[in-house]
């Protein structure tokens, strides 16, 4: 059996915690240096490449997806992009995000009443 595409889809789980979110992305066989991570207040973007396992040999069957990948995970609440941590362990990328604290803004109310 041969795969029909060089791009593949990452599977992700997102969990809400007391202070933010934890995102788990399955990327077995991908080295840390081949992963890029970008976090904006509402989106976690993971992309990179999984290289062919065996170089210089003739493939008889190829079912393991290789090539470029990308996954955008949309978050329900804003996160603090300055306190993101990520760890790759056993083929799973674990991303910890802290929910952004609400900003309190006091707006003065003006009146335009005609006398």
N, C-alpha and C positions, 0 to 999 in steps of 0.2 A: 504494500500500500504506500502511496506517495501523497504527501500533503499538496494542496493546490494553491497555497498562498504563502508569501514570505512575511506577511504581517499577521499578528495574532492578538487576541483579546486577553487582558489581565482580569482576573477575578478578584473582587475586593469585598471586604466586610467593613461596615462602619458601626461603631458603638458609641452611644452617648454616655458620658460619665458625669460626675457631680460638677466638674470644673471645665469640661470640654468634650473632646472626641478622641477616639482611638481608631485608626484605620489600619487594616491588615490587607496587604496585597500579595497574592501568590505569584512569585517569580522564580521558580526553581531553575537552577542551572545558569543563573545570571550572576556575574561577578559584580561586586560593589562598584568598581570603577566603570561599569557599563550602564549604570543607573543614574538618571537625572531626576531631581525632585524640585518642584517649584510650588510654593504655597502663597496664595493670595487670600484676602480675608474670607472669601466664600468658596474657593476651589483649591483642591489638591491635584496637582498634575504630576504624573509619573511617566517617564518615557526612557527609552534606551534601546539596547539591542542584545539579543541572545545569539551568540555565535554558534556555528556548526561544531558539534562535539568532536567529530573525527575528521581531521584534515588529511588530504593526500590519499584517500581510499575511495573505492567505488561503492556508492550506496546501493544496497540491495533492497532495503525497505527504509522509508523515512516517515515516521509518524510524529516525531517530536518537532513542535513548531520552533523555527528559528527566524531570525531577522528582526526588524524594527517592531517596537510595540509602543503604545501610548494609552494612558487611561486618565480621564478627568473624573474626579469625585467631587460632586457638588455638595456643599454643606448647608444645613438648614439655618445656621447662625454664623455670624462673623467670628473669626478666630484672630488671636494675637500672633502675627507673623514673626514676631521677634522671639517667641518662646516655643519653637517647633523642635522636636527631636525625632530622629529616625534611626532604626537599627535593623540590619539584615541578619536573620538567623534562620537556619534550616530552610532556606528558600522562601521565607516569608518576610516582607518588608513591613515593619511595625512603626507607624507614625503616630506620635502623640501631639495633640493640639490643645491649646488652652483657649477657652471661650473669651472673646473680647468683652471687657466690662463696658456696660452702657455709659455713654457720656451724657452728663446732666448739663443741659443748657437752659439758662433762664432768659426768657425773651420778654422785654418790657412791652406792655400793651399800651398803645397810643389811642387817643380818641380824637375824632374830627367832627365834633358836634357843632352844628350851626346854632347860634344864639338868636 
